[in-house]
Amino acid sequence: MSARQMPYAGIATRAVALAIDVAIAQVILLFGGAVLALVASLVGGVQFDTLAKILAAVAWVAVVGFYFVLFWSTAGQTPGMRLMALRVMTAAGVHPGVTRSIVRLVGVGLAIVPLFAGFLPVLFDERRRGLHDLLAGTVVLYAGQEPPPAPAPATAAVLGDVQPSR
């Protein structure tokens, strides 16, 4: 009897997909910043003060946020996830909507801040969910796999084979 393959993606595959996506977003920002720097050099005399640095940080957050929310809510996977054959889904078996994707993005940020500790639940959760998945109610599956039914909520008393009285 062969063991059934677990459809939930593990931490290594998800980390590689995230790294690919962050690299793609950085390239997009690099080209956007290069175009702005070229325009600023043509205008001449433009100084990058504190306000410009704050605007650059806001632009970074906006581009990265738009990138992830757009792909999660429309295709259910980012380009990095597609390369690693992963997809993100809700418990209903559909890709997350815009609101759920925004919650998931905020959760990814919260998972990264404490030295990536928010990703540790992936190692222990039976459905391999990180903090961001728990907050958004999503799971990450290998593409082509159907999610098994969600575990039933625990009952107050489990008596094994005893049938409930009528």
C-alpha positions as CSV (number, residue, x, y, z in Angstrom):
1,M,0.0,0.0,0.0
2,S,1.5,3.3,-1.1
3,A,1.3,6.4,1.0
4,R,-1.0,9.1,-0.4
5,Q,0.9,12.2,-1.4
6,M,0.2,15.2,0.9
7,P,-1.4,18.0,-1.3
8,Y,-0.3,20.8,1.1
9,A,2.9,22.6,0.2
10,G,5.9,22.5,2.6
11,I,8.0,25.3,3.9
12,A,10.9,24.8,1.5
13,T,8.8,24.9,-1.6
14,R,6.9,27.9,-0.3
15,A,10.1,29.7,0.6
16,V,11.6,29.3,-2.8
17,A,8.4,30.6,-4.4
18,L,8.4,33.6,-2.1
19,A,12.0,34.3,-3.0
20,I,11.3,34.2,-6.7
21,D,8.3,36.5,-6.3
22,V,10.3,39.0,-4.2
23,A,13.0,39.0,-6.8
24,I,10.5,39.7,-9.6
25,A,9.0,42.5,-7.6
26,Q,12.4,44.0,-7.0
27,V,13.2,43.9,-10.7
28,I,10.0,45.8,-11.4
29,L,10.9,48.4,-8.8
30,L,14.5,48.6,-10.2
31,F,13.2,49.4,-13.7
32,G,10.7,51.9,-12.3
33,G,13.3,53.6,-10.2
34,A,15.7,53.7,-13.2
35,V,13.1,55.4,-15.3
36,L,12.4,58.0,-12.6
37,A,16.1,58.6,-12.1
38,L,16.6,59.1,-15.8
39,V,13.8,61.7,-15.9
40,A,15.2,63.4,-12.7
41,S,18.7,63.6,-14.3
42,L,17.2,65.2,-17.5
43,V,15.4,67.8,-15.4
44,G,18.6,68.5,-13.5
45,G,19.2,69.7,-10.0
46,V,16.8,67.2,-8.4
47,Q,17.8,66.4,-4.8
48,F,16.6,63.2,-3.1
49,D,15.7,64.4,0.4
50,T,13.8,62.7,3.1
51,L,10.4,63.1,1.4
52,A,11.7,61.4,-1.7
53,K,13.0,58.5,0.4
54,I,9.7,58.2,2.1
55,L,7.8,58.3,-1.2
56,A,10.2,55.6,-2.5
57,A,9.4,53.4,0.5
58,V,5.7,53.9,0.0
59,A,6.1,53.0,-3.7
60,W,7.9,49.8,-2.8
61,V,5.1,48.8,-0.4
62,A,2.5,49.7,-3.1
63,V,4.2,47.7,-5.9
64,V,4.9,44.7,-3.8
65,G,1.4,44.7,-2.3
66,F,-0.3,45.2,-5.7
67,Y,1.9,42.4,-7.1
68,F,0.8,39.8,-4.5
69,V,-2.8,40.8,-4.2
70,L,-3.3,40.9,-8.0
71,F,-1.9,37.4,-8.6
72,W,-3.5,35.8,-5.5
73,S,-6.9,37.2,-6.2
74,T,-7.0,36.7,-9.9
75,A,-5.1,33.5,-10.6
76,G,-4.7,31.9,-7.2
77,Q,-0.9,31.8,-7.7
78,T,2.0,34.2,-8.2
79,P,4.6,33.6,-10.9
80,G,6.9,32.2,-8.3
81,M,4.2,29.8,-7.1
82,R,3.5,28.8,-10.7
83,L,7.2,27.9,-11.2
84,M,7.1,25.8,-8.0
85,A,3.7,24.3,-9.0
86,L,1.8,25.8,-6.0
87,R,-1.6,27.5,-5.7
88,V,-3.4,29.2,-2.8
89,M,-7.0,28.4,-2.1
90,T,-9.7,29.0,0.5
91,A,-11.4,26.3,2.4
92,A,-14.2,26.4,-0.2
93,G,-11.7,25.4,-2.9
94,V,-11.4,28.7,-4.8
95,H,-8.7,31.2,-5.0
96,P,-8.9,34.1,-2.4
97,G,-10.6,37.3,-3.3
98,V,-9.1,40.8,-3.0
99,T,-10.0,41.2,0.7
100,R,-8.7,37.8,1.7
101,S,-5.5,38.5,-0.3
102,I,-4.9,41.8,1.5
103,V,-5.4,40.0,4.8
104,R,-2.9,37.3,3.7
105,L,-0.4,40.0,2.6
106,V,-0.6,41.7,5.9
107,G,-0.1,38.3,7.5
108,V,3.0,37.6,5.4
109,G,4.4,40.9,6.7
110,L,3.6,40.0,10.3
111,A,5.1,36.5,9.7
112,I,8.4,38.0,8.4
113,V,9.0,40.6,11.0
114,P,9.8,38.4,14.0
115,L,12.7,36.7,12.2
116,F,10.3,34.6,9.9
117,A,8.8,33.0,13.1
118,G,5.3,33.4,11.6
119,F,6.2,30.6,9.1
120,L,7.1,28.1,11.8
121,P,3.5,26.8,12.1
122,V,3.9,25.4,8.6
123,L,6.1,22.8,10.2
124,F,3.5,21.7,12.8
125,D,0.1,22.4,11.4
126,E,-1.5,19.4,9.7
127,R,-2.6,21.5,6.7
128,R,0.8,23.3,6.7
129,R,-0.6,26.8,7.3
130,G,1.6,29.7,8.3
131,L,0.4,32.8,10.3
132,H,-0.8,34.4,7.0
133,D,-2.8,31.4,6.0
134,L,-4.4,31.1,9.5
135,L,-5.4,34.8,9.4
136,A,-6.8,34.7,5.8
137,G,-8.3,31.2,6.0
138,T,-6.2,29.9,3.1
139,V,-4.1,26.8,2.3
140,V,-1.3,26.4,-0.2
141,L,-1.5,23.2,-2.3
142,Y,0.5,21.6,-5.0
143,A,-1.0,22.5,-8.3
144,G,-3.3,19.7,-9.7
145,Q,-4.1,18.4,-6.2
146,E,-7.5,18.7,-4.7
147,P,-7.7,19.7,-1.0
148,P,-8.9,17.0,1.3
149,P,-12.0,18.0,3.4
150,A,-11.2,20.3,6.3
151,P,-11.0,18.4,9.6
152,A,-14.3,18.5,11.5
153,P,-14.4,20.6,14.7
154,A,-13.6,18.7,17.8
155,T,-16.6,17.6,19.8
156,A,-16.9,17.9,23.6
157,A,-16.9,14.2,24.2
158,V,-15.5,11.6,21.8
159,L,-16.5,8.1,22.9
160,G,-15.2,6.1,20.0
161,D,-17.8,3.8,18.5
162,V,-20.6,4.8,20.8
163,Q,-23.6,6.1,18.8
164,P,-25.5,9.1,20.0
165,S,-28.9,8.4,21.6
166,R,-32.0,9.3,19.7
